[in-house]
Amino acid sequence: MDRDERLRAETTAVWATVICFVLGAVVGGLLLRGDARPLTGEASLAVPAATVAGAVAAAAFLASTLMHRRGETTPMPRWQAVVSDLSTGAVTIAFGAVTAVGVLLAAEVLAAGLEGLRLAAVGGGILTGVASAVGGRFAFGAGVELRTADLAALLFGFLVIGTLFAMVTAADPRWWEANFSQLGVGWAFNGTLVVAGLLVATVGSYIGRDLHRLLGDGALGRVAAVVALWAVTGLALAAVGLLPLHRVPVPHDIAAFASLVLFVAAASWTTSVVPDTPRALLLTSVGVGVLVAIAVLLWIPFGLYSATALEAVVVGLGLLWMATLVRVLAILVPVGSRPSARRTLRSHA
């Protein structure tokens, strides 16, 4: 893309942002008619504003995808096009969820700093418009050319935003003395895990796309195994949110353990499929494994920190490994779609 094309794309993104603001402001203002509302609490403006902003962001991503990548699946066989379309749908939902939870978290922060603030339809509509514009701008930009690294960053950002929102709205302020599962009493953390599971599965689909672009149809069996492992890992993570600890403790623990084991299996198999395993990925894989082992040893025999701290360390190291993987793939993988020559996954022509 040359300079003129980049400038035209930027102009289009600006107009998309304006449209997102107008849609958010108008719909938000209509939903917030009546008496002035507080930022959070009962009858607040946070939930309507988050709902509108999330819907606008999802629509912006979908519109951008249709504008810039409409014909990408045309030369693909049906199975490959279906996988691509399902991934697009999952990312659309994810952008809406990330924007909505981000607005809810921002409302909690603003409510703490602006105690007693109440906004009527006009003020609430403008605030909703701003939130819609910010979420819509990022979502529209992602639709132009969505990379695996962008999805990994979205997963990381959503986990941070969702967990922080669950923390600030937790019923028990001392939840951290046990583990993160204690946040599952409310919907915020459970919902975060469900959407995060969807994102993990989608990241796996895009990792598979990158590996296919790199290795071709000859490696479809191994690539399909990569996608399947990440899909069941995401399913297990979503199950952790769907099976709260305080309601079904045994199934919750099984799902949590399964998600950890499956993540390790998916990461190991993916590393083995990447050709001539790059040194950066190999060093990161070994280093993360060693650090996780050390963290567990410091927790069980010595009890230097709580299970919550161990969970945070393990998740952080897992995301670090994933960040390295997608960066390596971004360097190795050729640009452009690679339609498969196979009419089905099992066929050879």
VMD Tcl script that draws the C-alpha trace (Angstrom):
set ca {
  {0.00 0.00 0.00}
  {1.58 3.29 -1.12}
  {1.36 6.66 0.61}
  {-1.78 7.83 -1.24}
  {-3.59 4.59 -0.46}
  {-2.64 4.87 3.20}
  {-3.93 8.45 3.31}
  {-7.22 7.41 1.70}
  {-7.54 4.55 4.17}
  {-6.92 6.95 7.05}
  {-9.57 9.34 5.70}
  {-12.04 6.45 5.49}
  {-11.20 5.50 9.09}
  {-11.87 9.09 10.22}
  {-15.29 9.08 8.55}
  {-16.03 5.70 10.14}
  {-15.16 7.20 13.53}
  {-17.51 10.10 12.92}
  {-20.33 7.73 11.97}
  {-19.69 5.64 15.09}
  {-19.85 8.77 17.26}
  {-23.11 9.94 15.69}
  {-24.73 6.50 16.01}
  {-23.62 6.13 19.60}
  {-24.71 9.65 20.58}
  {-28.14 9.41 18.94}
  {-29.02 5.91 20.15}
  {-27.50 6.56 23.58}
  {-29.44 9.81 23.94}
  {-32.69 8.06 23.04}
  {-32.09 5.25 25.54}
  {-31.17 7.68 28.30}
  {-34.23 9.92 28.04}
  {-35.80 11.02 31.29}
  {-34.21 11.96 34.58}
  {-30.47 12.40 34.94}
  {-28.68 9.17 35.80}
  {-25.56 8.35 37.85}
  {-22.60 6.75 36.13}
  {-22.93 3.44 37.98}
  {-25.38 1.70 40.29}
  {-29.09 1.16 39.86}
  {-30.68 2.90 36.86}
  {-27.24 4.11 35.79}
  {-26.09 5.06 32.31}
  {-23.14 2.64 32.28}
  {-25.03 -0.43 31.06}
  {-26.97 1.31 28.22}
  {-23.82 3.16 27.14}
  {-21.75 -0.05 27.18}
  {-24.41 -1.94 25.21}
  {-24.61 0.73 22.51}
  {-20.82 1.18 22.27}
  {-20.29 -2.57 22.04}
  {-22.87 -2.94 19.28}
  {-21.37 -0.03 17.33}
  {-17.84 -1.45 17.63}
  {-18.99 -4.89 16.45}
  {-20.81 -3.30 13.50}
  {-17.72 -1.23 12.64}
  {-15.52 -4.32 12.48}
  {-18.03 -6.20 10.37}
  {-18.49 -3.25 8.00}
  {-14.74 -2.82 7.61}
  {-14.28 -6.55 6.94}
  {-16.94 -6.48 4.23}
  {-15.40 -3.36 2.69}
  {-11.78 -4.52 2.64}
  {-11.86 -8.32 2.65}
  {-15.16 -9.23 1.02}
  {-13.68 -11.41 -1.73}
  {-11.00 -13.06 0.37}
  {-12.92 -16.35 0.73}
  {-14.18 -16.52 -2.88}
  {-11.34 -18.71 -4.24}
  {-11.31 -20.92 -1.13}
  {-12.95 -24.35 -0.90}
  {-16.10 -24.41 1.17}
  {-14.51 -25.85 4.33}
  {-11.81 -23.17 4.38}
  {-14.34 -20.40 3.74}
  {-16.55 -21.68 6.58}
  {-13.60 -21.63 9.02}
  {-12.75 -18.08 7.91}
  {-16.35 -16.87 8.26}
  {-16.72 -18.46 11.71}
  {-13.50 -16.74 12.83}
  {-14.80 -13.41 11.56}
  {-18.04 -13.89 13.50}
  {-16.14 -14.74 16.67}
  {-13.92 -11.67 16.35}
  {-17.00 -9.49 15.76}
  {-18.49 -10.71 19.05}
  {-15.15 -10.21 20.78}
  {-14.80 -6.59 19.67}
  {-18.30 -5.86 20.94}
  {-17.56 -7.53 24.28}
  {-14.19 -5.81 24.73}
  {-15.72 -2.39 24.04}
  {-18.70 -3.00 26.33}
  {-16.61 -4.21 29.28}
  {-14.13 -1.37 28.68}
  {-16.96 1.16 28.99}
  {-18.20 -0.49 32.19}
  {-14.71 -0.36 33.69}
  {-14.25 3.28 32.65}
  {-17.60 4.14 34.24}
  {-16.49 2.59 37.54}
  {-13.28 4.62 37.49}
  {-15.07 7.86 36.59}
  {-17.70 7.24 39.25}
  {-14.97 6.96 41.88}
  {-13.30 10.17 40.74}
  {-16.47 12.15 39.98}
  {-18.65 11.22 42.92}
  {-22.23 12.41 42.61}
  {-22.06 13.15 38.87}
  {-25.37 12.64 37.08}
  {-25.98 13.02 33.36}
  {-29.21 13.45 31.42}
  {-29.94 12.39 27.84}
  {-27.65 14.92 26.14}
  {-24.62 14.38 28.37}
  {-25.12 10.64 28.48}
  {-25.57 10.53 24.72}
  {-22.33 12.42 24.12}
  {-20.47 10.12 26.53}
  {-21.91 7.10 24.71}
  {-20.90 8.64 21.39}
  {-17.31 9.09 22.55}
  {-17.13 5.49 23.77}
  {-18.63 4.27 20.48}
  {-16.15 6.35 18.48}
  {-13.14 4.98 20.35}
  {-14.26 1.35 20.15}
  {-15.45 1.74 16.58}
  {-12.16 3.28 15.42}
  {-10.08 0.37 16.73}
  {-12.55 -2.20 15.41}
  {-12.75 -0.60 11.96}
  {-8.96 -0.49 11.71}
  {-8.71 -4.18 12.62}
  {-11.15 -5.09 9.87}
  {-8.82 -3.72 7.19}
  {-6.18 -6.39 7.77}
  {-6.58 -8.52 10.86}
  {-3.35 -10.20 11.89}
  {-2.87 -12.98 14.42}
  {-0.80 -10.59 16.54}
  {-3.77 -8.19 16.67}
  {-6.00 -10.97 17.98}
  {-3.47 -11.97 20.61}
  {-3.27 -8.34 21.75}
  {-7.08 -8.21 21.84}
  {-7.14 -11.34 24.02}
  {-4.56 -9.87 26.41}
  {-6.37 -6.53 26.62}
  {-9.74 -8.17 27.18}
  {-8.43 -10.40 29.97}
  {-6.92 -7.37 31.73}
  {-10.00 -5.16 31.30}
  {-12.46 -7.90 32.24}
  {-10.49 -8.99 35.30}
  {-10.06 -5.40 36.53}
  {-13.80 -4.78 36.13}
  {-14.55 -7.98 38.06}
  {-12.16 -6.84 40.80}
  {-13.69 -3.39 41.26}
  {-17.21 -4.84 41.35}
  {-16.41 -7.90 43.49}
  {-18.83 -8.58 46.35}
  {-15.99 -9.83 48.57}
  {-13.06 -7.35 48.67}
  {-10.79 -10.07 50.09}
  {-11.36 -12.52 47.22}
  {-7.65 -12.47 46.42}
  {-6.82 -14.42 49.59}
  {-8.14 -17.58 47.87}
  {-7.90 -17.53 44.06}
  {-9.30 -15.86 40.94}
  {-12.22 -18.28 40.87}
  {-13.70 -16.35 43.82}
  {-14.45 -13.55 41.34}
  {-16.83 -15.95 39.61}
  {-19.59 -15.13 42.10}
  {-20.52 -12.25 39.76}
  {-21.20 -12.28 36.04}
  {-18.25 -10.06 35.10}
  {-15.45 -12.58 35.58}
  {-17.48 -15.51 34.26}
  {-18.40 -13.54 31.15}
  {-14.77 -12.54 30.68}
  {-13.69 -16.18 30.71}
  {-16.38 -17.20 28.21}
  {-15.40 -14.48 25.71}
  {-11.70 -15.14 26.38}
  {-12.30 -18.80 25.53}
  {-13.91 -17.73 22.27}
  {-10.89 -15.55 21.55}
  {-8.40 -18.34 22.36}
  {-10.17 -20.61 19.87}
  {-10.17 -17.83 17.27}
  {-6.48 -17.08 17.82}
  {-5.87 -20.79 17.23}
  {-7.78 -20.58 13.96}
  {-5.62 -17.67 12.83}
  {-2.47 -19.50 13.91}
  {-3.63 -22.36 11.72}
  {-4.20 -19.89 8.87}
  {-0.65 -18.59 9.24}
  {0.84 -22.09 9.35}
  {-1.09 -23.06 6.23}
  {0.19 -19.98 4.41}
  {3.69 -20.98 5.46}
  {3.58 -24.75 4.89}
  {0.85 -25.31 2.30}
  {-1.63 -28.16 1.86}
  {0.99 -30.80 2.59}
  {0.84 -29.91 6.28}
  {-2.95 -29.64 6.56}
  {-3.19 -32.61 8.93}
  {-0.75 -31.10 11.40}
  {-2.28 -27.65 10.99}
  {-5.78 -29.03 11.61}
  {-4.51 -30.59 14.84}
  {-3.18 -27.16 15.91}
  {-6.55 -25.54 15.27}
  {-8.41 -28.35 17.06}
  {-6.18 -28.17 20.15}
  {-6.64 -24.42 20.47}
  {-10.39 -24.83 19.93}
  {-10.78 -27.33 22.80}
  {-8.50 -25.13 24.95}
  {-10.85 -22.21 24.36}
  {-13.84 -24.45 25.07}
  {-12.33 -25.53 28.38}
  {-11.61 -21.93 29.36}
  {-15.18 -20.92 28.51}
  {-16.40 -23.85 30.62}
  {-14.54 -22.40 33.62}
  {-16.77 -19.33 33.33}
  {-19.92 -21.30 32.60}
  {-19.35 -23.54 35.66}
  {-18.83 -21.12 38.60}
  {-16.91 -22.40 41.61}
  {-19.61 -21.50 44.14}
  {-22.24 -23.52 42.24}
  {-20.43 -26.54 40.79}
  {-16.97 -26.70 42.41}
  {-15.87 -30.10 41.04}
  {-16.76 -29.44 37.35}
  {-15.22 -25.96 37.71}
  {-11.93 -27.41 38.97}
  {-11.92 -30.05 36.22}
  {-12.46 -27.39 33.55}
  {-9.74 -25.18 35.03}
  {-7.23 -28.05 35.12}
  {-8.21 -29.15 31.61}
  {-7.72 -25.64 30.22}
  {-4.19 -25.53 31.66}
  {-3.24 -28.98 30.34}
  {-4.75 -28.27 26.94}
  {-2.95 -24.93 26.69}
  {0.37 -26.69 27.31}
  {-0.52 -29.36 24.72}
  {-1.59 -26.76 22.14}
  {1.53 -24.67 22.73}
  {3.84 -27.70 22.48}
  {2.24 -29.03 19.30}
  {2.19 -25.59 17.68}
  {5.88 -25.12 18.45}
  {6.66 -28.48 16.84}
  {4.74 -27.58 13.66}
  {6.54 -24.27 13.10}
  {9.30 -25.19 10.64}
  {12.92 -25.02 11.84}
  {11.73 -23.77 15.24}
  {13.12 -20.23 15.49}
  {15.51 -19.62 18.36}
  {13.32 -16.86 19.83}
  {10.35 -19.22 20.08}
  {12.44 -22.09 21.40}
  {14.11 -19.97 24.09}
  {10.76 -18.48 25.13}
  {9.15 -21.93 25.33}
  {11.94 -23.35 27.48}
  {12.14 -20.22 29.62}
  {8.39 -20.12 30.25}
  {8.39 -23.81 31.18}
  {11.23 -23.33 33.66}
  {9.65 -20.23 35.22}
  {6.28 -21.96 35.64}
  {8.00 -24.89 37.36}
  {9.85 -22.50 39.69}
  {6.64 -20.60 40.46}
  {4.83 -23.82 41.38}
  {7.71 -24.96 43.59}
  {7.77 -21.64 45.42}
  {4.01 -21.92 45.99}
  {3.54 -25.53 47.16}
  {6.51 -26.33 49.43}
  {7.37 -22.82 50.61}
  {4.01 -21.00 50.42}
  {5.64 -17.70 49.52}
  {2.45 -16.42 47.91}
  {-1.21 -17.27 47.44}
  {-2.82 -19.30 44.68}
  {-4.02 -16.03 43.19}
  {-0.46 -14.85 42.64}
  {0.49 -18.21 41.09}
  {-2.47 -18.03 38.71}
  {-1.50 -14.50 37.67}
  {2.11 -15.60 37.03}
  {1.09 -18.64 34.97}
  {-1.41 -16.70 32.85}
  {1.08 -13.89 32.31}
  {3.79 -16.31 31.20}
  {1.34 -18.07 28.89}
  {0.43 -14.78 27.24}
  {4.14 -13.93 26.94}
  {4.71 -17.20 25.08}
  {1.76 -16.51 22.79}
  {3.05 -12.99 22.07}
  {6.38 -14.45 20.98}
  {4.67 -17.06 18.80}
  {2.51 -14.58 16.90}
  {5.45 -12.18 16.43}
  {7.56 -15.01 15.00}
  {4.74 -16.01 12.68}
  {4.35 -12.39 11.55}
  {8.00 -12.49 10.44}
  {7.86 -15.90 8.76}
  {4.42 -15.97 7.16}
  {3.98 -14.51 3.65}
  {1.43 -11.74 3.18}
  {-1.81 -12.59 1.41}
  {-4.45 -15.27 1.51}
  {-3.59 -18.85 0.46}
  {-6.65 -20.77 -0.76}
  {-6.36 -24.52 -0.33}
  {-6.33 -26.75 -3.40}
  {-8.19 -29.47 -1.46}
  {-11.96 -29.62 -1.80}
  {-12.08 -31.32 1.63}
  {-9.58 -31.71 4.44}
  {-9.15 -35.41 3.61}
  {-8.79 -35.08 -0.13}
  {-5.46 -34.55 -1.89}
  {-6.63 -32.55 -4.89}
}
mol new
graphics top color blue
foreach p $ca { graphics top sphere $p radius 0.5 }
foreach p [lrange $ca 0 end-1] q [lrange $ca 1 end] { graphics top cylinder $p $q radius 0.2 }
display resetview
